[in-house]
Amino acid sequence: LQEPVDIESVTIRFSASIGITIRKPQDQRSLPELLRDADAAMYRAKGRGPGRTAFHR
């Protein structure tokens, strides 16, 4: 993602923000709850700028 891509004489730069949550064996969260937590972490990462990650704790 760090390297720019040239398409028809136009340079395009990509970035990604990633939100991560981890489910431990004793964790009782459902799949929708895990996705909600990962989504919230992703938006925290986006708020920090391009190309960042954030963990839900």
PyMOL Python script that loads the backbone (N, CA, C, O; Angstrom):
from pymol import cmd

cmd.read_pdbstr("""\
ATOM      1  N   LEU A   1       0.803  -1.201   0.000  1.00  0.00           N
ATOM      2  CA  LEU A   1       0.000   0.000   0.000  1.00  0.00           C
ATOM      3  C   LEU A   1       0.847   1.267   0.000  1.00  0.00           C
ATOM      4  O   LEU A   1       0.339   2.349  -0.295  1.00  0.00           O
ATOM      5  N   GLN A   2       2.105   1.150   0.320  1.00  0.00           N
ATOM      6  CA  GLN A   2       2.935   2.344   0.384  1.00  0.00           C
ATOM      7  C   GLN A   2       3.360   2.838  -0.990  1.00  0.00           C
ATOM      8  O   GLN A   2       3.611   4.030  -1.163  1.00  0.00           O
ATOM      9  N   GLU A   3       3.446   1.944  -1.971  1.00  0.00           N
ATOM     10  CA  GLU A   3       3.893   2.329  -3.302  1.00  0.00           C
ATOM     11  C   GLU A   3       2.736   2.908  -4.107  1.00  0.00           C
ATOM     12  O   GLU A   3       1.663   2.306  -4.163  1.00  0.00           O
ATOM     13  N   PRO A   4       2.938   4.068  -4.732  1.00  0.00           N
ATOM     14  CA  PRO A   4       1.884   4.624  -5.590  1.00  0.00           C
ATOM     15  C   PRO A   4       1.703   3.773  -6.842  1.00  0.00           C
ATOM     16  O   PRO A   4       2.625   3.077  -7.267  1.00  0.00           O
ATOM     17  N   VAL A   5       0.523   3.833  -7.423  1.00  0.00           N
ATOM     18  CA  VAL A   5       0.188   3.084  -8.634  1.00  0.00           C
ATOM     19  C   VAL A   5      -0.108   4.093  -9.735  1.00  0.00           C
ATOM     20  O   VAL A   5      -0.869   5.039  -9.530  1.00  0.00           O
ATOM     21  N   ASP A   6       0.497   3.891 -10.904  1.00  0.00           N
ATOM     22  CA  ASP A   6       0.231   4.758 -12.058  1.00  0.00           C
ATOM     23  C   ASP A   6      -0.774   4.080 -12.973  1.00  0.00           C
ATOM     24  O   ASP A   6      -0.534   2.971 -13.451  1.00  0.00           O
ATOM     25  N   ILE A   7      -1.893   4.739 -13.218  1.00  0.00           N
ATOM     26  CA  ILE A   7      -2.934   4.240 -14.113  1.00  0.00           C
ATOM     27  C   ILE A   7      -3.247   5.342 -15.113  1.00  0.00           C
ATOM     28  O   ILE A   7      -3.732   6.414 -14.749  1.00  0.00           O
ATOM     29  N   GLU A   8      -2.965   5.065 -16.365  1.00  0.00           N
ATOM     30  CA  GLU A   8      -3.228   6.027 -17.439  1.00  0.00           C
ATOM     31  C   GLU A   8      -2.691   7.415 -17.095  1.00  0.00           C
ATOM     32  O   GLU A   8      -3.414   8.409 -17.164  1.00  0.00           O
ATOM     33  N   SER A   9      -1.425   7.467 -16.728  1.00  0.00           N
ATOM     34  CA  SER A   9      -0.714   8.717 -16.420  1.00  0.00           C
ATOM     35  C   SER A   9      -1.229   9.430 -15.171  1.00  0.00           C
ATOM     36  O   SER A   9      -0.938  10.609 -14.969  1.00  0.00           O
ATOM     37  N   VAL A  10      -1.977   8.740 -14.346  1.00  0.00           N
ATOM     38  CA  VAL A  10      -2.458   9.302 -13.080  1.00  0.00           C
ATOM     39  C   VAL A  10      -1.851   8.479 -11.946  1.00  0.00           C
ATOM     40  O   VAL A  10      -1.956   7.253 -11.938  1.00  0.00           O
ATOM     41  N   THR A  11      -1.220   9.152 -10.996  1.00  0.00           N
ATOM     42  CA  THR A  11      -0.635   8.465  -9.851  1.00  0.00           C
ATOM     43  C   THR A  11      -1.668   8.398  -8.731  1.00  0.00           C
ATOM     44  O   THR A  11      -2.230   9.412  -8.316  1.00  0.00           O
ATOM     45  N   ILE A  12      -1.899   7.182  -8.257  1.00  0.00           N
ATOM     46  CA  ILE A  12      -2.881   6.957  -7.191  1.00  0.00           C
ATOM     47  C   ILE A  12      -2.152   6.396  -5.977  1.00  0.00           C
ATOM     48  O   ILE A  12      -1.356   5.465  -6.096  1.00  0.00           O
ATOM     49  N   ARG A  13      -2.425   6.961  -4.824  1.00  0.00           N
ATOM     50  CA  ARG A  13      -1.843   6.475  -3.569  1.00  0.00           C
ATOM     51  C   ARG A  13      -2.972   5.886  -2.712  1.00  0.00           C
ATOM     52  O   ARG A  13      -4.038   6.483  -2.561  1.00  0.00           O
ATOM     53  N   PHE A  14      -2.710   4.722  -2.169  1.00  0.00           N
ATOM     54  CA  PHE A  14      -3.689   4.033  -1.337  1.00  0.00           C
ATOM     55  C   PHE A  14      -3.223   4.042   0.110  1.00  0.00           C
ATOM     56  O   PHE A  14      -2.024   4.086   0.387  1.00  0.00           O
ATOM     57  N   SER A  15      -4.167   4.001   1.018  1.00  0.00           N
ATOM     58  CA  SER A  15      -3.860   3.812   2.434  1.00  0.00           C
ATOM     59  C   SER A  15      -4.987   2.978   3.035  1.00  0.00           C
ATOM     60  O   SER A  15      -6.071   2.868   2.462  1.00  0.00           O
ATOM     61  N   ALA A  16      -4.715   2.404   4.183  1.00  0.00           N
ATOM     62  CA  ALA A  16      -5.731   1.595   4.855  1.00  0.00           C
ATOM     63  C   ALA A  16      -5.660   1.855   6.354  1.00  0.00           C
ATOM     64  O   ALA A  16      -4.576   1.974   6.926  1.00  0.00           O
ATOM     65  N   SER A  17      -6.808   1.939   6.970  1.00  0.00           N
ATOM     66  CA  SER A  17      -6.905   2.024   8.422  1.00  0.00           C
ATOM     67  C   SER A  17      -7.574   0.739   8.889  1.00  0.00           C
ATOM     68  O   SER A  17      -8.584   0.314   8.327  1.00  0.00           O
ATOM     69  N   ILE A  18      -7.002   0.124   9.923  1.00  0.00           N
ATOM     70  CA  ILE A  18      -7.464  -1.196  10.344  1.00  0.00           C
ATOM     71  C   ILE A  18      -7.847  -1.174  11.819  1.00  0.00           C
ATOM     72  O   ILE A  18      -7.102  -0.667  12.658  1.00  0.00           O
ATOM     73  N   GLY A  19      -9.015  -1.727  12.123  1.00  0.00           N
ATOM     74  CA  GLY A  19      -9.464  -1.897  13.499  1.00  0.00           C
ATOM     75  C   GLY A  19      -9.420  -3.371  13.854  1.00  0.00           C
ATOM     76  O   GLY A  19      -9.883  -4.214  13.086  1.00  0.00           O
ATOM     77  N   ILE A  20      -8.864  -3.683  15.014  1.00  0.00           N
ATOM     78  CA  ILE A  20      -8.653  -5.076  15.408  1.00  0.00           C
ATOM     79  C   ILE A  20      -9.289  -5.328  16.768  1.00  0.00           C
ATOM     80  O   ILE A  20      -9.157  -4.525  17.691  1.00  0.00           O
ATOM     81  N   THR A  21      -9.971  -6.446  16.873  1.00  0.00           N
ATOM     82  CA  THR A  21     -10.438  -6.922  18.170  1.00  0.00           C
ATOM     83  C   THR A  21     -10.066  -8.395  18.269  1.00  0.00           C
ATOM     84  O   THR A  21     -10.012  -9.093  17.257  1.00  0.00           O
ATOM     85  N   ILE A  22      -9.814  -8.861  19.462  1.00  0.00           N
ATOM     86  CA  ILE A  22      -9.396 -10.251  19.674  1.00  0.00           C
ATOM     87  C   ILE A  22     -10.411 -10.920  20.580  1.00  0.00           C
ATOM     88  O   ILE A  22     -10.841 -10.352  21.584  1.00  0.00           O
ATOM     89  N   ARG A  23     -10.788 -12.139  20.211  1.00  0.00           N
ATOM     90  CA  ARG A  23     -11.728 -12.912  21.029  1.00  0.00           C
ATOM     91  C   ARG A  23     -10.954 -13.990  21.764  1.00  0.00           C
ATOM     92  O   ARG A  23     -10.384 -14.887  21.143  1.00  0.00           O
ATOM     93  N   LYS A  24     -10.933 -13.903  23.079  1.00  0.00           N
ATOM     94  CA  LYS A  24     -10.272 -14.904  23.909  1.00  0.00           C
ATOM     95  C   LYS A  24     -11.271 -16.015  24.220  1.00  0.00           C
ATOM     96  O   LYS A  24     -12.478 -15.796  24.116  1.00  0.00           O
ATOM     97  N   PRO A  25     -10.793 -17.208  24.601  1.00  0.00           N
ATOM     98  CA  PRO A  25     -11.708 -18.328  24.851  1.00  0.00           C
ATOM     99  C   PRO A  25     -12.811 -18.012  25.865  1.00  0.00           C
ATOM    100  O   PRO A  25     -13.936 -18.490  25.715  1.00  0.00           O
ATOM    101  N   GLN A  26     -12.511 -17.224  26.879  1.00  0.00           N
ATOM    102  CA  GLN A  26     -13.511 -16.904  27.904  1.00  0.00           C
ATOM    103  C   GLN A  26     -14.423 -15.746  27.501  1.00  0.00           C
ATOM    104  O   GLN A  26     -15.352 -15.405  28.234  1.00  0.00           O
ATOM    105  N   ASP A  27     -14.166 -15.145  26.351  1.00  0.00           N
ATOM    106  CA  ASP A  27     -14.940 -14.000  25.860  1.00  0.00           C
ATOM    107  C   ASP A  27     -16.338 -14.462  25.455  1.00  0.00           C
ATOM    108  O   ASP A  27     -16.484 -15.441  24.723  1.00  0.00           O
ATOM    109  N   GLN A  28     -17.356 -13.762  25.926  1.00  0.00           N
ATOM    110  CA  GLN A  28     -18.743 -14.133  25.637  1.00  0.00           C
ATOM    111  C   GLN A  28     -19.385 -13.267  24.556  1.00  0.00           C
ATOM    112  O   GLN A  28     -20.587 -13.379  24.312  1.00  0.00           O
ATOM    113  N   ARG A  29     -18.594 -12.396  23.897  1.00  0.00           N
ATOM    114  CA  ARG A  29     -19.170 -11.534  22.865  1.00  0.00           C
ATOM    115  C   ARG A  29     -19.616 -12.351  21.655  1.00  0.00           C
ATOM    116  O   ARG A  29     -18.962 -13.319  21.265  1.00  0.00           O
ATOM    117  N   SER A  30     -20.725 -11.949  21.077  1.00  0.00           N
ATOM    118  CA  SER A  30     -21.239 -12.590  19.864  1.00  0.00           C
ATOM    119  C   SER A  30     -20.493 -12.032  18.652  1.00  0.00           C
ATOM    120  O   SER A  30     -19.755 -11.053  18.761  1.00  0.00           O
ATOM    121  N   LEU A  31     -20.694 -12.667  17.498  1.00  0.00           N
ATOM    122  CA  LEU A  31     -20.064 -12.181  16.270  1.00  0.00           C
ATOM    123  C   LEU A  31     -20.467 -10.739  15.963  1.00  0.00           C
ATOM    124  O   LEU A  31     -19.595  -9.929  15.649  1.00  0.00           O
ATOM    125  N   PRO A  32     -21.759 -10.383  16.041  1.00  0.00           N
ATOM    126  CA  PRO A  32     -22.108  -8.976  15.799  1.00  0.00           C
ATOM    127  C   PRO A  32     -21.408  -8.008  16.764  1.00  0.00           C
ATOM    128  O   PRO A  32     -21.035  -6.903  16.371  1.00  0.00           O
ATOM    129  N   GLU A  33     -21.233  -8.420  18.015  1.00  0.00           N
ATOM    130  CA  GLU A  33     -20.535  -7.564  18.982  1.00  0.00           C
ATOM    131  C   GLU A  33     -19.059  -7.428  18.629  1.00  0.00           C
ATOM    132  O   GLU A  33     -18.490  -6.342  18.746  1.00  0.00           O
ATOM    133  N   LEU A  34     -18.434  -8.527  18.197  1.00  0.00           N
ATOM    134  CA  LEU A  34     -17.030  -8.472  17.779  1.00  0.00           C
ATOM    135  C   LEU A  34     -16.854  -7.544  16.584  1.00  0.00           C
ATOM    136  O   LEU A  34     -15.913  -6.752  16.535  1.00  0.00           O
ATOM    137  N   LEU A  35     -17.767  -7.645  15.622  1.00  0.00           N
ATOM    138  CA  LEU A  35     -17.701  -6.775  14.445  1.00  0.00           C
ATOM    139  C   LEU A  35     -17.910  -5.314  14.830  1.00  0.00           C
ATOM    140  O   LEU A  35     -17.251  -4.427  14.287  1.00  0.00           O
ATOM    141  N   ARG A  36     -18.817  -5.063  15.755  1.00  0.00           N
ATOM    142  CA  ARG A  36     -19.055  -3.691  16.231  1.00  0.00           C
ATOM    143  C   ARG A  36     -17.790  -3.124  16.872  1.00  0.00           C
ATOM    144  O   ARG A  36     -17.419  -1.977  16.625  1.00  0.00           O
ATOM    145  N   ASP A  37     -17.131  -3.944  17.700  1.00  0.00           N
ATOM    146  CA  ASP A  37     -15.918  -3.488  18.382  1.00  0.00           C
ATOM    147  C   ASP A  37     -14.777  -3.250  17.391  1.00  0.00           C
ATOM    148  O   ASP A  37     -14.031  -2.280  17.525  1.00  0.00           O
ATOM    149  N   ALA A  38     -14.639  -4.132  16.397  1.00  0.00           N
ATOM    150  CA  ALA A  38     -13.611  -3.942  15.369  1.00  0.00           C
ATOM    151  C   ALA A  38     -13.905  -2.690  14.548  1.00  0.00           C
ATOM    152  O   ALA A  38     -12.988  -1.952  14.185  1.00  0.00           O
ATOM    153  N   ASP A  39     -15.168  -2.453  14.258  1.00  0.00           N
ATOM    154  CA  ASP A  39     -15.565  -1.267  13.502  1.00  0.00           C
ATOM    155  C   ASP A  39     -15.239   0.009  14.286  1.00  0.00           C
ATOM    156  O   ASP A  39     -14.738   0.981  13.721  1.00  0.00           O
ATOM    157  N   ALA A  40     -15.526  -0.002  15.580  1.00  0.00           N
ATOM    158  CA  ALA A  40     -15.214   1.163  16.419  1.00  0.00           C
ATOM    159  C   ALA A  40     -13.706   1.411  16.438  1.00  0.00           C
ATOM    160  O   ALA A  40     -13.262   2.557  16.375  1.00  0.00           O
ATOM    161  N   ALA A  41     -12.921   0.336  16.523  1.00  0.00           N
ATOM    162  CA  ALA A  41     -11.463   0.478  16.501  1.00  0.00           C
ATOM    163  C   ALA A  41     -10.994   1.035  15.158  1.00  0.00           C
ATOM    164  O   ALA A  41     -10.073   1.851  15.113  1.00  0.00           O
ATOM    165  N   MET A  42     -11.621   0.599  14.066  1.00  0.00           N
ATOM    166  CA  MET A  42     -11.247   1.104  12.747  1.00  0.00           C
ATOM    167  C   MET A  42     -11.471   2.615  12.668  1.00  0.00           C
ATOM    168  O   MET A  42     -10.628   3.336  12.134  1.00  0.00           O
ATOM    169  N   TYR A  43     -12.590   3.096  13.191  1.00  0.00           N
ATOM    170  CA  TYR A  43     -12.857   4.531  13.145  1.00  0.00           C
ATOM    171  C   TYR A  43     -11.894   5.310  14.036  1.00  0.00           C
ATOM    172  O   TYR A  43     -11.553   6.450  13.720  1.00  0.00           O
ATOM    173  N   ARG A  44     -11.446   4.711  15.150  1.00  0.00           N
ATOM    174  CA  ARG A  44     -10.403   5.352  15.955  1.00  0.00           C
ATOM    175  C   ARG A  44      -9.110   5.439  15.149  1.00  0.00           C
ATOM    176  O   ARG A  44      -8.423   6.460  15.180  1.00  0.00           O
ATOM    177  N   ALA A  45      -8.775   4.357  14.419  1.00  0.00           N
ATOM    178  CA  ALA A  45      -7.570   4.360  13.578  1.00  0.00           C
ATOM    179  C   ALA A  45      -7.675   5.432  12.503  1.00  0.00           C
ATOM    180  O   ALA A  45      -6.714   6.165  12.271  1.00  0.00           O
ATOM    181  N   LYS A  46      -8.817   5.535  11.848  1.00  0.00           N
ATOM    182  CA  LYS A  46      -9.019   6.557  10.813  1.00  0.00           C
ATOM    183  C   LYS A  46      -8.842   7.958  11.389  1.00  0.00           C
ATOM    184  O   LYS A  46      -8.302   8.841  10.721  1.00  0.00           O
ATOM    185  N   GLY A  47      -9.290   8.164  12.618  1.00  0.00           N
ATOM    186  CA  GLY A  47      -9.162   9.468  13.254  1.00  0.00           C
ATOM    187  C   GLY A  47      -7.722   9.856  13.541  1.00  0.00           C
ATOM    188  O   GLY A  47      -7.417  11.035  13.717  1.00  0.00           O
ATOM    189  N   ARG A  48      -6.836   8.871  13.591  1.00  0.00           N
ATOM    190  CA  ARG A  48      -5.413   9.126  13.848  1.00  0.00           C
ATOM    191  C   ARG A  48      -4.642   9.450  12.577  1.00  0.00           C
ATOM    192  O   ARG A  48      -3.483   9.861  12.632  1.00  0.00           O
ATOM    193  N   GLY A  49      -5.292   9.262  11.428  1.00  0.00           N
ATOM    194  CA  GLY A  49      -4.637   9.562  10.158  1.00  0.00           C
ATOM    195  C   GLY A  49      -4.535   8.329   9.287  1.00  0.00           C
ATOM    196  O   GLY A  49      -4.843   7.222   9.730  1.00  0.00           O
ATOM    197  N   PRO A  50      -4.101   8.516   8.042  1.00  0.00           N
ATOM    198  CA  PRO A  50      -4.042   7.396   7.102  1.00  0.00           C
ATOM    199  C   PRO A  50      -3.001   6.352   7.504  1.00  0.00           C
ATOM    200  O   PRO A  50      -1.964   6.669   8.086  1.00  0.00           O
ATOM    201  N   GLY A  51      -3.310   5.107   7.178  1.00  0.00           N
ATOM    202  CA  GLY A  51      -2.361   4.020   7.391  1.00  0.00           C
ATOM    203  C   GLY A  51      -2.138   3.653   8.845  1.00  0.00           C
ATOM    204  O   GLY A  51      -1.037   3.238   9.207  1.00  0.00           O
ATOM    205  N   ARG A  52      -3.148   3.795   9.688  1.00  0.00           N
ATOM    206  CA  ARG A  52      -2.992   3.511  11.118  1.00  0.00           C
ATOM    207  C   ARG A  52      -3.800   2.282  11.516  1.00  0.00           C
ATOM    208  O   ARG A  52      -4.694   1.845  10.791  1.00  0.00           O
ATOM    209  N   THR A  53      -3.469   1.736  12.681  1.00  0.00           N
ATOM    210  CA  THR A  53      -4.228   0.625  13.249  1.00  0.00           C
ATOM    211  C   THR A  53      -4.662   1.007  14.662  1.00  0.00           C
ATOM    212  O   THR A  53      -4.064   1.872  15.302  1.00  0.00           O
ATOM    213  N   ALA A  54      -5.718   0.342  15.130  1.00  0.00           N
ATOM    214  CA  ALA A  54      -6.179   0.537  16.504  1.00  0.00           C
ATOM    215  C   ALA A  54      -6.750  -0.786  16.997  1.00  0.00           C
ATOM    216  O   ALA A  54      -7.391  -1.518  16.243  1.00  0.00           O
ATOM    217  N   PHE A  55      -6.510  -1.081  18.261  1.00  0.00           N
ATOM    218  CA  PHE A  55      -7.032  -2.284  18.894  1.00  0.00           C
ATOM    219  C   PHE A  55      -8.192  -1.920  19.804  1.00  0.00           C
ATOM    220  O   PHE A  55      -8.165  -0.900  20.492  1.00  0.00           O
ATOM    221  N   HIS A  56      -9.216  -2.773  19.797  1.00  0.00           N
ATOM    222  CA  HIS A  56     -10.295  -2.631  20.776  1.00  0.00           C
ATOM    223  C   HIS A  56      -9.878  -3.431  21.996  1.00  0.00           C
ATOM    224  O   HIS A  56      -9.472  -4.587  21.876  1.00  0.00           O
ATOM    225  N   ARG A  57      -9.975  -2.826  23.159  1.00  0.00           N
ATOM    226  CA  ARG A  57      -9.581  -3.533  24.387  1.00  0.00           C
ATOM    227  C   ARG A  57     -10.778  -3.669  25.301  1.00  0.00           C
ATOM    228  O   ARG A  57     -10.663  -4.234  26.389  1.00  0.00           O
TER     229      ARG A  57
END
""", "prot")
cmd.dss("prot")
cmd.show_as("cartoon", "prot")
cmd.util.cbc("prot")
cmd.orient("prot")
